[in-house]
Amino acid sequence: MPVLFEPATAADILGGMITPAVLISACGTLTLSTSNRLGRIVDRVRDLLKQAEGLPPWNPADEDAQEKRALIADQIAQQSARIRWLQAAVISLYSAIALLVGASLAIGLSAVARGALAWAPVALGLLGACAMLVAGALLIRDARLATRSTLAEMEYIRRMVARRTGEPLPPAAPTAGAAAPPAA
């Protein structure tokens, strides 16, 4: 039976096939994290539904209920946007995993074809890395939306506490990117 590969070459080929595993592992970790984020959004939307169902009937004079209605509507809009960004990120991550597994297989197939398919692992690896880059950008967008949503809810709570206690509103903390107040 003819030997297809020399022992050293076989080890090099197997080593090359394992190389994309680091990126595949990173994609798996990001996919798990993103799936957890999706689950938290579903839980949050269910909580907002319960809050909305518990609101009193429409009364323009009820300032607290009006503000709560506005907050719930804003939060639902924020969660809707977030779930779309996260869905796209998960799809990009799954695509990256598939492409990187394909790159790993293509390394072996290229070796069997004696280099005739040498372009395939490079192309699949680059496409997989690009899919990871897209997913990263989508996850950054989601993180920004999540922060904005949380800050809006914290502002609502701050106003509600001030209204209920009769205390004046304390100054809000500066938001990211805002200039710090001048030192006295």
N, C-alpha and C positions, 0 to 999 in steps of 0.2 A: 504494500500500500504506500503510495507516494506521500511524502511529508509536505503539507501545504505551507507550513511556517517553521522557521527555525525556532528553538525554544526561547531565545532572547527576543525575537521579533514577536512571538506570541504573548510574552509578558508585556511588551510595549503596547501591543494592540489592546490587551485587556486593561492596562493602566489608562490608556486613552479613552476607552469606553466608560471607565468609572469617573473620569474627570467631570462630565456634566452633572454627576450626582450631587455635587456641592450646590449647584444652582437649583437642581430639582428639590433638594432638601429645603433651601431657602424659599422656593415657591410653595412648598407644602406648609411651611410655617406661616407664611403670609396668607395662604388660603384658609388655614385654621383660624387665624386671627380675624380675617375678613368675615368668615362664616359666623364667628362669635359676635361681631359687630352687627351683622344682619339679624341675628337672634335678639340682640338687645333692642334693635329698632322695632321688631315685631312686638316685644314686650312693652315698649314705650307706647306704641300706638294703641295697644289694648288698654293700657292705663289711661291714656287720653280719652278713649271711648267711654270708659267708666266715669271719668270726670265730666265729660260732656253730658252723659245720661243723668248725672246727678245735679246738673244745673237747674235752677228754678226757671219757671216759665218766663218768657220775654217780658221785661219791665224796663223801659228806658231810664227810670229813676234809680234803678239798682246799679250803682257805679261799680261795685265789686263784681257782680255777675257779668256786666258788660266787659270789664277788663279781662275777666277769666275767659269769656267766650273768645275775645280777640287773641289771647295767649294760646288757647287751644287751637284755634284756626291757624295761627302762625306756626305753632309746633308741628301740626299735621303737614303743613306745606314744607317745612324743613325736613321732616322725616321722609316725606315722599321724594324729595330731591336726593336725600342721602341714600335711600334704598336703590335708586336708579344708578347712582355713581358706584355703589358697592357691587351691584349686579354686574356692571361692566368690568369692574376690577376682578371679580371672581372669574368671569369668562376669560379675561386676559391671562390670569394666573393659570387656569386650566390649559389654555392654549400654550402657554410657556412650558408647562410640564410636558405636554404632548410633543412639542417641538424639541425639547431637550432630550427626551427619551428617544425620539427619532434620530437626533444627532448621535447619541450613544450607539444606537443600532447601526447607523450609517458608517460609523468608524469601523465597525467589524465588517460590514458588507464591502466597504471600500478596500479593506485589506484582502478580503476574499477575491475581489475583482482586480487585485494587483494594482490599486491606485486609479483605476478607470473612473471611480466615483468619488475621487478625492474632494471634489467641490461640494458634495452633498452634506457631509458633517459640518463643514464650515457654514454653509448656507442655513442649515437647520439650527445650528448653534447661535448664529447671529439673529435669526428670526425669534428664537426663544428668548434671547437677551432683550430684544426690542419689545417683546410682549411683556417682559418683566418691567421694563422701563415705563411702558404705558400704564401698567397696573400700579406702579409706584406713584405716578402722577395722579391717577384717579383716587388713590388712597389719601394723598395729600389734600386733594379737594374735599374729600369726605371729612377729614380731620378738621379742616377749616369750617365746614358747615356745622359739625358737631360742636365746635367751640362757640360759634356764633349762637347756636340754639341754646346752649347752656348759659351763656352770658345773658341772653334775653330772658330766660327763665329766672335767673338770679336777680335781674333788675326788677322783674315783676314781684318777686318775693320781697325785695327791699322796699318797694313802694307799698305793698300790702301791709307789711309790718309797721311801717311808718304811719299808714292810715289808721291801723287798728290800735296803735299805742298812743297816737296823738303827738308823737315825737317828730321833730323836723327830719327831713331826709338827710342822712349822712352823705357826704360826697362819695360818688362812685369811684372805684379804683380806675386808673387809666387803662384803656384797652391797648392791645398790642399795636405798636406802630404810632401810638399817640405820644406827643411830647410830654415829658415829665414836668410837673409844676416847678416854677423857679424856687430856688432855695431862699429862705428868709435871711 
